[in-house]
């Protein structure tokens, strides 16, 4: 798990003031970090085109040109001259070394974007937009310095952005790297230190980046056990019963000792799942909403959901129920809510009377997750998306490991099943959401077929192999 910051200006300042590290030292290590990435990926003699801006992001790129010069065929393109003192100094050094400073860009094995980084403010000029468009058409491997040009400090795309294969970010991870809109422009992310260990560079923070190593499976370590020790998940199965069955399959596969589908009609279900017309007396966690529609009378839901304090997953159709949303304001209980963006918009309007657009929410996903958790600090919110956001109290977690395999009906039903399985086994609401989200994406990444072909059952079957 890594720390994530809105921006790193205060961290850099602390390096200057507390550790007496100069701006030049930090810049040198930023360039060294990028140099190591390139040396690890590309053999000596490869061609490198570095496009440098007039500020300190450009200075990083010019310093990189110096470090690579001699072993690589380096071309340095500085289309707008240099303005910052550090950029002027680095440019002077590049000239003295005889680095090839070109007046136009040509194809290269590696293309480095060091134009604007996180310093972009306002709209991009037509010149920069034209340059970005030209760079994006180039065939070389593309690396962005700190953050691709055209992505704002909030992570939004300003008309267009450099489409990188890898972003080498400096010092610490920034939120802007993990907004959904930016995902296709960021590529792989590598973080490099700035002359000081990250534990000393970083400060206290309440936003965290989940990693593969954070996955903690509900493995059974005791030998003398029985099904009653692992909980009983009850899943309300509604109009579209397939969604409930998918959730039930996921719950059963992820360790719940028993899984029951609560439904008022008799349907054919897998033999390892149970069916009930009411909430089983030994239920330890509930999930509701997947394919629910308007299947149950509100009196039925009041009797079996509102009247108890069992851990609860609220998903899909249940997020449109004013009665179920009222549970957020009642006696504290373990509740995980798992809306996709459109569901969040409806839920937010119902809870706050504030109407927002889908575009606005997607541009300010982190802010709205935090707003929700400030209003309902005891509720865990999992906001679905290309990068899932899990928010609880003052803490926010980003799961960046999602892939396009998951863009299919049924993936969210699997997620709900994973979360309720963990709740049933006694996990906290936050841990259930974190581990459920990680298990989902890791199961998706194990799929070996074409990314358009994965089914919810492929996901569920892959859960069995996550420990390998």
C-alpha positions in Angstrom: 0.0 0.0 0.0 1.4 3.4 -1.0 0.6 6.9 0.0 -1.0 9.2 -2.5 -1.0 13.1 -2.5 -2.9 15.8 -4.2 0.4 17.4 -5.1 4.0 17.2 -3.8 5.0 20.9 -3.5 4.9 20.8 0.3 6.9 17.6 0.3 9.6 19.2 -1.9 9.6 22.3 0.3 10.2 20.2 3.4 13.2 18.6 1.7 14.7 22.1 1.2 14.0 23.3 4.7 14.4 20.2 6.8 17.0 18.2 5.0 18.8 21.1 3.2 18.4 19.3 -0.1 18.5 21.8 -3.0 16.2 22.0 -5.9 19.0 20.9 -8.1 19.6 17.7 -6.0 16.0 16.7 -6.3 16.0 17.4 -10.0 19.1 15.3 -10.5 17.6 12.4 -8.8 14.4 12.8 -10.8 16.5 12.5 -14.0 18.5 9.6 -12.6 15.2 7.8 -11.9 14.0 8.2 -15.5 17.5 7.2 -16.8 17.3 3.9 -14.8 13.9 3.2 -16.3 15.1 3.7 -19.8 18.4 1.7 -19.3 16.4 -1.2 -17.8 14.0 -1.2 -20.8 16.2 -0.2 -23.8 19.6 -1.4 -25.0 22.5 0.9 -25.5 22.4 2.6 -28.9 18.6 3.1 -28.9 17.4 6.5 -30.2 15.8 8.8 -27.6 13.8 11.9 -28.4 13.2 14.2 -25.4 10.7 17.0 -25.7 11.4 19.6 -23.0 9.3 22.5 -21.9 10.5 25.8 -20.5 10.0 25.2 -16.8 11.2 22.6 -14.3 9.5 19.7 -16.0 11.5 20.6 -19.0 14.6 20.9 -16.9 14.1 17.3 -15.7 14.0 16.2 -19.4 17.1 18.2 -20.3 19.0 16.6 -17.3 17.9 13.2 -18.6 19.4 14.0 -22.0 22.7 14.7 -20.3 22.7 11.4 -18.4 21.8 9.3 -21.5 24.2 11.1 -23.9 27.1 8.9 -25.0 25.3 5.6 -24.6 22.1 6.5 -26.5 21.4 8.5 -29.7 19.8 11.5 -27.9 17.9 14.3 -29.6 16.7 17.2 -27.4 13.7 19.2 -28.7 13.0 22.5 -26.8 10.3 24.1 -28.8 9.5 27.1 -26.4 13.0 27.8 -25.1 13.8 27.8 -21.4 12.5 30.1 -18.7 13.1 28.7 -15.2 16.5 29.1 -13.7 16.9 25.4 -13.4 15.9 24.9 -17.1 18.5 27.5 -18.1 21.2 25.8 -16.1 20.4 22.3 -17.5 20.2 23.7 -21.0 23.6 25.3 -20.7 25.1 22.0 -19.6 23.5 20.2 -22.5 25.0 22.7 -24.9 28.5 22.3 -23.4 28.2 18.5 -23.7 27.3 18.9 -27.4 23.9 17.2 -27.1 22.0 17.2 -30.4 19.4 20.0 -29.9 17.0 19.7 -32.8 14.5 22.1 -34.4 11.9 19.4 -35.3 10.9 16.0 -34.1 11.6 12.7 -35.8 10.8 9.1 -35.0 12.7 7.5 -32.2 12.7 4.3 -30.2 11.8 6.2 -27.1 9.8 9.5 -26.9 10.0 11.4 -23.6 7.4 14.0 -22.7 8.9 16.6 -20.4 6.8 19.5 -21.6 4.5 20.6 -18.7 4.1 17.8 -16.2 1.9 18.8 -13.2 2.5 22.5 -13.8 -0.2 22.8 -16.5 -2.7 25.6 -15.7 -5.8 26.5 -17.8 -6.3 25.7 -21.4 -3.6 24.4 -23.6 -2.4 26.5 -26.5 -3.0 25.4 -30.1 0.8 25.0 -30.5 1.0 22.6 -27.6 -2.1 20.7 -28.7 -0.6 20.3 -32.2 2.6 19.1 -30.7 0.8 16.6 -28.4 -1.1 15.3 -31.4 2.1 14.8 -33.4 3.8 13.0 -30.5 0.9 10.7 -30.1 1.2 9.5 -33.7 4.8 8.5 -33.2 5.6 4.8 -33.0 8.2 4.9 -30.2 7.7 3.8 -26.6 6.3 6.9 -24.9 7.4 8.0 -21.4 5.9 10.9 -19.5 7.9 12.9 -17.0 5.9 13.1 -13.7 2.5 13.3 -15.4 1.6 13.4 -19.1 1.3 16.9 -20.6 -2.4 17.8 -20.9 -3.5 16.2 -17.7 -4.4 18.8 -15.0 -3.5 18.6 -11.3 -7.0 17.2 -10.8 -6.4 14.4 -13.3 -8.7 15.9 -16.0 -7.8 15.9 -19.7 -7.4 19.4 -21.0 -8.6 19.0 -24.6 -6.0 16.3 -25.3 -3.0 14.7 -23.5 0.2 12.9 -24.3 -0.6 9.2 -24.4 2.2 7.5 -22.6 3.1 3.8 -22.2 4.7 4.7 -18.9 4.6 7.6 -16.5 7.6 8.1 -14.3 6.3 10.2 -11.3 8.6 12.0 -9.0 8.8 11.6 -5.3 5.3 10.3 -4.5 2.1 9.2 -6.2 -0.4 11.9 -7.1 -4.2 11.6 -7.3 -4.1 13.0 -10.8 -2.6 9.7 -12.0 -5.6 7.7 -10.9 -8.7 9.6 -12.1 -10.7 7.3 -14.5 -10.4 9.8 -17.4 -6.6 9.7 -17.2 -6.2 6.0 -17.2 -5.7 5.6 -20.9 -3.1 8.3 -21.0 -1.0 7.3 -17.9 0.2 3.8 -18.9 2.3 1.9 -16.4 3.4 4.0 -13.4 6.9 4.0 -11.9 7.7 6.2 -8.9 11.3 7.4 -8.3 12.9 8.8 -5.2 14.4 12.3 -5.2 17.6 11.8 -3.3 15.9 10.7 -0.1 14.1 7.5 1.0 10.4 7.7 0.4 9.7 7.2 4.1 11.5 10.4 4.8 10.2 12.3 1.8 6.5 11.5 2.5 4.3 13.0 5.2 1.2 11.8 6.9 -1.7 11.2 4.5 -5.2 9.7 4.4 -5.2 8.5 0.8 -3.7 5.2 -0.2 -2.9 3.2 -3.3 -3.7 -0.5 -3.2 -1.2 -3.0 -4.6 -1.3 -6.6 -5.5 0.6 -7.4 -2.3 -2.2 -6.0 -0.3 -4.5 -8.9 -1.2 -5.2 -11.0 1.9 -7.3 -14.1 1.0 -9.7 -15.7 3.5 -7.5 -18.8 3.7 -8.4 -21.4 6.4 -5.5 -22.0 8.7 -7.2 -24.2 11.3 -7.7 -27.9 10.5 -10.5 -28.6 12.9 -13.3 -26.5 11.4 -16.9 -26.8 10.2 -19.1 -24.7 7.8 -20.7 -22.8 10.7 -17.3 -21.1 11.5 -17.3 -19.3 8.2 -20.6 -17.5 8.3 -23.9 -17.6 6.4 -24.4 -15.1 3.5 -28.0 -14.3 2.5 -28.4 -12.7 -0.9 -31.8 -11.3 -1.9 -32.6 -12.5 -5.4 -35.0 -10.3 -7.4 -36.6 -9.9 -10.8 -33.4 -10.7 -12.7 -32.5 -13.7 -10.7 -29.3 -14.4 -12.7 -27.6 -11.5 -10.9 -28.4 -12.9 -7.5 -27.2 -16.3 -8.5 -23.9 -14.9 -9.8 -23.4 -13.1 -6.4 -24.3 -16.3 -4.6 -21.7 -18.3 -6.6 -19.0 -15.7 -5.8 -19.9 -15.7 -2.1 -19.7 -19.4 -1.9 -16.4 -19.6 -3.8 -14.9 -16.9 -1.6 -15.3 -18.8 1.6 -18.7 -18.2 3.1 -19.6 -21.4 4.9 -23.2 -21.2 3.7 -24.9 -19.0 1.0 -28.6 -18.7 0.7 -30.6 -17.0 -2.0 -33.7 -15.3 -0.6 -36.5 -15.3 -3.1 -40.2 -15.7 -3.0 -40.4 -18.0 -6.0 -38.9 -21.4 -6.4 -36.2 -21.3 -9.1 -33.5 -23.7 -10.3 -30.2 -22.8 -8.6 -26.8 -24.5 -8.3 -26.9 -27.4 -5.9 -24.3 -25.9 -3.5 -26.5 -22.8 -3.0 -29.6 -22.8 -0.8 -33.0 -21.2 -1.3 -35.2 -19.6 1.3 -38.4 -17.6 1.3 -37.3 -15.6 4.3 -34.0 -14.6 5.9 -32.4 -17.6 7.5 -32.1 -17.4 11.3 -28.4 -17.9 11.4 -27.5 -15.3 8.7 -24.3 -13.4 9.4 -24.4 -10.9 6.4 -26.8 -9.8 3.7 -26.4 -8.5 0.2 -29.3 -6.8 -1.7 -29.8 -5.0 -5.0 -28.3 -7.2 -7.7 -31.1 -7.6 -10.2 -33.6 -6.7 -7.5 -36.1 -4.6 -9.5 -39.3 -4.0 -7.5 -39.6 -7.7 -6.6 -40.0 -7.5 -2.8 -42.7 -5.6 -1.0 -41.3 -2.9 1.2 -42.9 -4.6 4.3 -40.8 -7.7 3.5 -37.6 -5.7 3.3 -38.5 -3.8 6.5 -39.0 -7.1 8.3 -35.8 -8.8 7.1 -33.4 -5.9 6.5 -34.4 -2.7 8.3 -35.3 -4.4 11.5 -31.9 -6.0 12.2 -28.3 -4.8 12.4 -26.6 -7.5 10.3 -23.7 -6.5 8.0 -25.1 -5.4 4.7 -24.0 -4.8 1.1 -26.3 -2.4 -0.8 -25.8 -2.5 -4.6 -27.5 -1.8 -7.9 -31.3 -1.4 -7.7 -31.3 -1.1 -3.9 -29.4 2.2 -4.2 -32.6 3.6 -5.8 -34.7 2.7 -2.8 -35.4 5.7 -0.4 -36.3 3.3 2.3 -33.1 1.3 2.1 -31.1 4.6 1.9 -32.6 5.6 5.2 -30.6 2.8 6.8 -27.5 5.0 6.5 -28.9 7.4 9.1 -30.0 4.7 11.6 -28.1 2.7 14.2 -24.6 2.1 13.1 -24.1 -1.3 11.3 -21.5 -2.6 8.9 -22.7 -1.3 5.5 -20.9 -1.3 2.2 -22.4 0.6 -0.7 -21.2 -0.3 -4.2 -22.6 2.2 -6.7 -21.4 2.7 -10.2 -21.3 6.5 -11.2 -24.9 6.7 -12.4 -26.2 5.0 -9.3 -24.0 7.4 -7.1 -25.6 10.4 -8.8 -29.1 9.2 -8.0 -28.1 8.3 -4.5 -26.3 11.6 -3.9 -29.4 13.5 -5.1 -31.7 11.5 -2.8 -29.4 12.0 0.2 -28.3 15.6 -0.2 -30.7 17.1 -2.7 -27.7 18.2 -4.8 -28.0 17.3 -8.5 -24.7 16.6 -10.3 -24.0 15.4 -13.8 -22.1 12.2 -14.7 -19.3 14.3 -16.2 -19.0 16.4 -13.1 -18.8 13.3 -10.8 -16.2 11.7 -13.0 -14.1 14.8 -12.9 -14.3 15.0 -9.1 -14.5 11.3 -8.0 -12.2 11.7 -5.1 -13.9 14.8 -3.8 -17.4 13.3 -3.9 -16.2 10.1 -2.2 -14.7 12.2 0.6 -17.9 14.3 0.8 -20.0 11.2 1.2 -17.7 9.8 3.9 -17.8 13.0 5.8 -21.6 12.8 5.9 -21.7 9.1 6.6 -18.4 8.2 8.3 -19.6 4.8 9.5 -20.6 3.7 6.0 -18.0 2.2 3.5 -18.4 3.5 0.0 -17.0 1.6 -3.0 -17.4 3.8 -6.1 -16.9 1.6 -9.1 -14.9 2.7 -12.1 -11.7 2.0 -14.1 -10.0 2.8 -10.8 -12.3 1.8 -7.9 -12.4 4.2 -4.9 -13.1 2.9 -1.4 -13.8 5.6 1.1 -14.5 5.2 4.9 -14.4 8.0 7.4 -11.3 10.2 6.7 -9.5 7.5 4.7 -9.7 6.9 0.9 -8.2 4.0 -1.0 -7.6 3.7 -4.7 -7.6 0.3 -6.5 -5.9 1.0 -9.8 -5.6 -2.7 -10.9 -8.9 -2.9 -12.8 -8.9 -3.9 -16.5 -11.3 -3.8 -19.4 -12.1 -7.5 -18.9 -14.5 -6.4 -16.2 -16.6 -4.2 -18.5 -19.4 -6.7 -18.7 -22.7 -7.3 -17.0 -22.1 -9.6 -14.0 -18.8 -8.2 -12.8 -20.5 -6.0 -10.2 -22.6 -8.9 -9.0 -19.4 -10.9 -8.4 -18.0 -8.0 -6.4 -21.1 -7.9 -4.2 -20.8 -11.6 -3.6 -17.1 -11.3 -2.6 -17.8 -8.5 -0.2 -20.8 -10.2 1.5 -18.8 -13.4 1.8 -16.1 -11.6 3.8 -18.7 -9.8 5.9 -20.3 -13.1 6.7 -16.9 -14.4 7.8 -16.5 -11.5 10.2 -14.4 -9.1 8.3 -14.9 -5.4 8.9 -16.8 -3.4 6.3 -13.7 -1.6 5.2 -11.6 -4.8 4.9 -14.4 -6.6 3.1 -14.6 -3.8 0.5 -10.8 -3.6 0.1 -10.2 -7.3 -0.2 -13.2 -7.9 -2.3 -12.1 -5.3 -4.8 -8.6 -6.7 -4.9 -9.8 -10.2 -5.4 -12.1 -9.1 -8.2 -9.3 -7.4 -10.2 -6.8 -10.1 -9.6 -9.2 -12.8 -10.7 -9.8 -10.7 -13.9 -6.1 -10.4 -14.5 -5.7 -14.1 -14.3 -8.0 -14.6 -17.3 -6.0 -15.9 -20.3 -8.5 -15.4 -23.1 -9.3 -12.3 -25.2 -10.3 -9.4 -23.0 -13.8 -9.2 -24.5 -14.6 -12.8 -23.8 -14.4 -13.1 -20.0 -17.6 -14.1 -18.2 -18.7 -13.8 -14.6 -18.1 -17.5 -14.1 -14.5 -17.1 -15.4 -14.0 -14.6 -12.7 -15.5 -16.8 -10.0 -13.5 -19.8 -11.1 -10.3 -17.8 -11.1 -10.8 -17.0 -7.4 -9.6 -20.5 -6.6 -6.1 -19.8 -8.0 -5.3 -16.4 -6.4 -3.0 -18.0 -3.8 -0.6 -19.3 -6.5 
